[in-house]
């Protein structure tokens, strides 16, 4: 870290962390990535081990997530110049918190339709608004 801070040809110039908004965005993206990976990891175990989904069916359960990311990217890219990033980050964090809370309410006897729909929807919307 000290070598990178003093080097003129650093792989990660430390000056990029001097801007407060940029540093905050990097931190949010780091947390978002950690949440995504852990959510996919543990939710796959839940779908296969607890809910009894096959590997293929659990993989297909993630397709709406990808579809909402594709559609949401187009919507957010059009609205971002008019609304600003702060509104999307705030709303996205609220949706993500709601989605993760709904995931925490899943139990072994949760019906499949109830267990996959509401948490997926708010979580997918949140992923587009935060990134």
C-alpha positions in Angstrom: 0.0 0.0 0.0 2.8 2.4 0.8 4.6 1.6 -2.4 1.5 2.3 -4.4 0.9 5.6 -2.6 4.4 6.8 -3.6 4.7 5.3 -7.0 4.1 7.5 -10.1 2.9 4.5 -12.1 0.8 2.8 -9.5 -1.7 0.2 -10.4 -4.2 1.8 -8.0 -3.4 5.5 -7.6 -4.4 6.6 -4.1 -5.6 9.9 -5.4 -8.8 8.3 -6.7 -9.9 7.9 -3.1 -9.4 11.7 -2.4 -12.8 12.5 -3.9 -15.4 11.8 -1.2 -18.3 10.9 -3.5 -16.2 8.5 -5.5 -14.9 6.8 -2.4 -18.4 6.4 -1.1 -19.5 4.9 -4.5 -16.5 2.5 -4.3 -17.6 1.5 -0.8 -21.2 1.0 -1.8 -20.1 -1.2 -4.8 -17.9 -3.3 -2.6 -20.7 -3.9 -0.1 -23.1 -4.6 -3.0 -20.8 -7.2 -4.5 -20.3 -8.9 -1.2 -24.1 -9.0 -0.6 -24.8 -10.3 -4.1 -22.2 -13.1 -3.8 -23.4 -14.2 -0.4 -27.1 -13.9 -1.4 -26.6 -16.1 -4.5 -24.4 -18.6 -2.5 -26.8 -19.1 0.4 -30.0 -18.8 -1.6 -28.9 -21.6 -3.9 -28.4 -23.8 -0.9 -31.8 -22.9 0.3 -33.5 -23.5 -3.0 -31.8 -26.9 -3.6 -31.5 -28.2 -0.1 -34.5 -26.9 1.7 -37.1 -26.2 -1.1 -36.1 -29.3 -3.1 -35.4 -27.5 -6.4 -33.2 -29.3 -8.9 -30.0 -27.6 -9.9 -31.6 -26.6 -13.2 -34.7 -25.2 -11.5 -32.7 -23.2 -9.0 -30.6 -21.8 -11.9 -33.8 -20.9 -13.7 -35.1 -19.1 -10.6 -32.3 -16.6 -11.1 -33.3 -15.7 -14.6 -35.8 -13.0 -13.6 -33.0 -11.4 -11.7 -31.0 -11.1 -15.0 -34.0 -9.8 -16.9 -34.7 -7.1 -14.4 -31.1 -6.0 -14.5 -31.2 -5.7 -18.3 -34.5 -3.7 -18.3 -33.5 -1.7 -15.2 -30.2 -0.7 -16.8 -32.0 0.9 -19.7 -34.4 2.8 -17.4 -31.8 4.0 -15.0 -29.4 5.2 -17.7 -32.2 7.3 -19.2 -33.4 8.7 -15.8 -30.0 9.2 -14.2 -29.1 12.6 -15.8 -32.5 14.0 -14.8 -32.8 12.6 -11.3 -29.2 12.3 -10.1 -27.3 9.4 -8.6 -28.1 10.2 -4.9 -31.8 9.5 -5.4 -31.1 6.1 -7.0 -28.6 5.2 -4.4 -31.0 6.1 -1.5 -34.0 4.3 -3.1 -31.8 1.3 -4.1 -30.5 0.9 -0.6 -34.0 1.0 0.8 -35.2 -1.6 -1.7 -32.2 -3.8 -1.0 -32.8 -3.6 2.8 -36.4 -4.5 2.2 -35.5 -7.4 -0.1 -32.9 -8.8 2.3 -35.4 -8.5 5.2 -37.9 -10.5 3.1 -35.3 -13.1 2.4 -34.8 -13.5 6.1 -38.5 -14.4 6.5 -38.1 -17.5 4.3 -38.7 -20.8 6.2 -38.7 -24.4 5.4 -42.5 -24.4 5.0 -42.7 -21.3 2.8 -44.7 -22.0 -0.4 -42.6 -21.6 -3.5 -44.7 -18.8 -5.0 -44.6 -16.8 -1.8 -40.9 -17.6 -1.2 -39.6 -16.5 -4.5 -41.7 -13.6 -5.7 -41.7 -10.6 -3.3 -38.1 -10.9 -2.1 -36.9 -11.4 -5.7 -38.8 -8.4 -7.0 -37.5 -5.9 -4.4 -34.0 -7.3 -4.5 -33.8 -7.1 -8.3 -35.1 -3.6 -8.4 -32.6 -2.6 -5.8 -29.7 -4.1 -7.7 -30.4 -1.8 -10.6 -30.9 1.3 -8.6 -27.7 0.9 -6.6 -25.3 0.1 -9.4 
